[in-house]
């Protein structure tokens, strides 16, 4: 697990999550649009639950390993 993610707040913005996992915001939005990364909308703002992100990133990593 990403240690920086483990120390993150429970709800993250797209920008915060992108910085933590070191990918672009565009990648985060793409993963969300493809259903790979669960998100919630709070007052019209997209947020990501840290625990759900941790599980989703494991699945994304496993899928990438299967392709290589």
Order of alpha helices (4+ residues) and beta strands (2+ residues): alpha-beta-alpha-alpha-beta-beta-alpha
